[in-house]
């Protein structure tokens, strides 16, 4: 082999090595750029998700406060209903002693009967008193005439 052939072969090898190194350099540059781009996209997605989760966490906290408030209000309503139930029970018990319409009707009939009886008694007494007065007047007139 001749020296020129060796030089040509070395130049060919040098060119192949240069192409290989260029290929790896460009490939590593593309990989580095893609990695940087994906890292940026991933960071943005994480920040967006973190912001959303913080927003959700604050909403959950507000809902928990509202639920506690509703629980307190519910307890007050339960107490009011229990108190109202006791009061209604008391009213129902007191209503048992109140006269009903039928009781009032019977009482009205009895009062009307008593009123009639008293009126009759008063007439009789009035008649008796009238008789006594007339007798007393006659007796006094007879006593004056004698």
VOMIKOL-75541 format. One line per field, with one value per residue (C-alpha): x, y, z; residue number from 1. Coordinates in nm, 3 decimals, always signed. Layout:
// VOMIKOL-75541
x (X; ...)
y (Y; ...)
z (Z; ...)
num (NUM; ...)
//
This chain:
// VOMIKOL-75541
x (+0.000; +0.117; +0.138; -0.121; -0.368; -0.303; -0.357; -0.677; -0.793; -0.709; -0.893; -1.192; -1.177; -1.134; -1.439; -1.642; -1.530; -1.615; -1.959; -2.011; -1.901; -2.120; -2.414; -2.362; -2.315; -2.631; -2.819; -2.703; -2.797; -3.145; -3.179; -3.059; -3.304; -3.594; -3.508; -3.502; -3.832; -4.001; -3.866; -4.017; -4.352; -4.349; -4.266; -4.553; -4.792; -4.683; -4.724; -5.068; -5.169; -5.031; -5.229; -5.544; -5.484; -5.424; -5.751; -5.929; -5.773; -5.899; -6.245; -6.243; -6.148; -6.437; -6.675; -6.556; -6.625; -6.970; -7.043; -6.941; -7.165; -7.452; -7.395; -7.421; -7.736; -7.882; -7.823; -8.004; -8.295; -8.306; -8.315; -8.593; -8.795; -8.752; -8.862; -9.157; -9.253; -9.255; -9.465; -9.714; -9.737; -9.816; -10.082; -10.234; -10.248; -10.409; -10.658; -10.785; -10.927; -11.090; -11.465; -11.570; -11.866; -12.075; -11.994; -12.094; -12.420; -12.515; -12.421; -12.628; -12.931; -12.885; -12.846; -13.162; -13.348; -13.218; -13.313; -13.667; -13.682; -13.546; -13.795; -14.080; -13.951; -13.921; -14.280; -14.398; -14.199; -14.328; -14.682; -14.624; -14.468; -14.755; -15.000; -14.812; -14.808; -15.177; -15.247; -15.030; -15.207; -15.549; -15.448; -15.325; -15.645; -15.862; -15.657; -15.712; -16.079; -16.149)
y (+0.000; +0.320; +0.626; +0.813; +0.535; +0.550; +0.918; +0.881; +0.606; +0.820; +1.116; +0.891; +0.766; +1.123; +1.224; +0.930; +1.010; +1.376; +1.280; +1.050; +1.322; +1.577; +1.333; +1.276; +1.650; +1.743; +1.454; +1.556; +1.919; +1.810; +1.588; +1.870; +2.116; +1.864; +1.791; +2.162; +2.215; +1.917; +2.032; +2.378; +2.229; +1.996; +2.286; +2.491; +2.197; +2.140; +2.510; +2.513; +2.197; +2.337; +2.657; +2.456; +2.232; +2.536; +2.683; +2.354; +2.337; +2.687; +2.595; +2.279; +2.489; +2.727; +2.434; +2.285; +2.618; +2.631; +2.274; +2.356; +2.664; +2.459; +2.201; +2.472; +2.611; +2.260; +2.209; +2.537; +2.426; +2.089; +2.267; +2.500; +2.206; +2.019; +2.328; +2.379; +2.015; +2.049; +2.366; +2.204; +1.906; +2.145; +2.318; +1.981; +1.878; +2.207; +2.176; +1.852; +2.054; +2.320; +2.281; +2.149; +2.268; +1.971; +2.051; +2.413; +2.310; +2.084; +2.360; +2.609; +2.377; +2.333; +2.710; +2.772; +2.515; +2.677; +3.020; +2.896; +2.743; +3.057; +3.271; +3.049; +3.059; +3.436; +3.466; +3.246; +3.450; +3.770; +3.641; +3.542; +3.880; +4.055; +3.853; +3.938; +4.304; +4.310; +4.121; +4.363; +4.662; +4.517; +4.440; +4.794; +4.936; +4.720; +4.821; +5.191; +5.149; +4.988)
z (+0.000; -0.090; +0.121; -0.081; -0.031; +0.338; +0.344; +0.143; +0.376; +0.679; +0.528; +0.463; +0.823; +0.942; +0.742; +0.877; +1.234; +1.174; +1.044; +1.341; +1.586; +1.406; +1.420; +1.794; +1.856; +1.669; +1.832; +2.179; +2.103; +1.992; +2.299; +2.527; +2.365; +2.388; +2.752; +2.836; +2.656; +2.829; +3.164; +3.103; +3.000; +3.301; +3.537; +3.392; +3.430; +3.790; +3.873; +3.711; +3.898; +4.224; +4.176; +4.107; +4.408; +4.630; +4.502; +4.570; +4.917; +5.000; +4.873; +5.085; +5.387; +5.319; +5.278; +5.607; +5.782; +5.621; +5.730; +6.088; +6.078; +5.937; +6.212; +6.476; +6.314; +6.292; +6.663; +6.736; +6.518; +6.697; +7.033; +6.911; +6.776; +7.105; +7.302; +7.069; +7.107; +7.486; +7.465; +7.226; +7.460; +7.746; +7.538; +7.445; +7.811; +7.909; +7.621; +7.777; +8.066; +7.844; +7.790; +7.451; +7.246; +7.358; +7.724; +7.668; +7.500; +7.795; +8.038; +7.842; +7.860; +8.235; +8.288; +8.084; +8.298; +8.616; +8.487; +8.426; +8.772; +8.937; +8.745; +8.862; +9.220; +9.203; +9.079; +9.359; +9.612; +9.455; +9.487; +9.849; +9.928; +9.754; +9.962; +10.285; +10.197; +10.119; +10.437; +10.630; +10.468; +10.542; +10.896; +10.946; +10.786; +11.011; +11.311; +11.228; +11.168; +11.501)
num (1; 2; 3; 4; 5; 6; 7; 8; 9; 10; 11; 12; 13; 14; 15; 16; 17; 18; 19; 20; 21; 22; 23; 24; 25; 26; 27; 28; 29; 30; 31; 32; 33; 34; 35; 36; 37; 38; 39; 40; 41; 42; 43; 44; 45; 46; 47; 48; 49; 50; 51; 52; 53; 54; 55; 56; 57; 58; 59; 60; 61; 62; 63; 64; 65; 66; 67; 68; 69; 70; 71; 72; 73; 74; 75; 76; 77; 78; 79; 80; 81; 82; 83; 84; 85; 86; 87; 88; 89; 90; 91; 92; 93; 94; 95; 96; 97; 98; 99; 100; 101; 102; 103; 104; 105; 106; 107; 108; 109; 110; 111; 112; 113; 114; 115; 116; 117; 118; 119; 120; 121; 122; 123; 124; 125; 126; 127; 128; 129; 130; 131; 132; 133; 134; 135; 136; 137; 138; 139; 140; 141; 142; 143; 144; 145; 146)
//
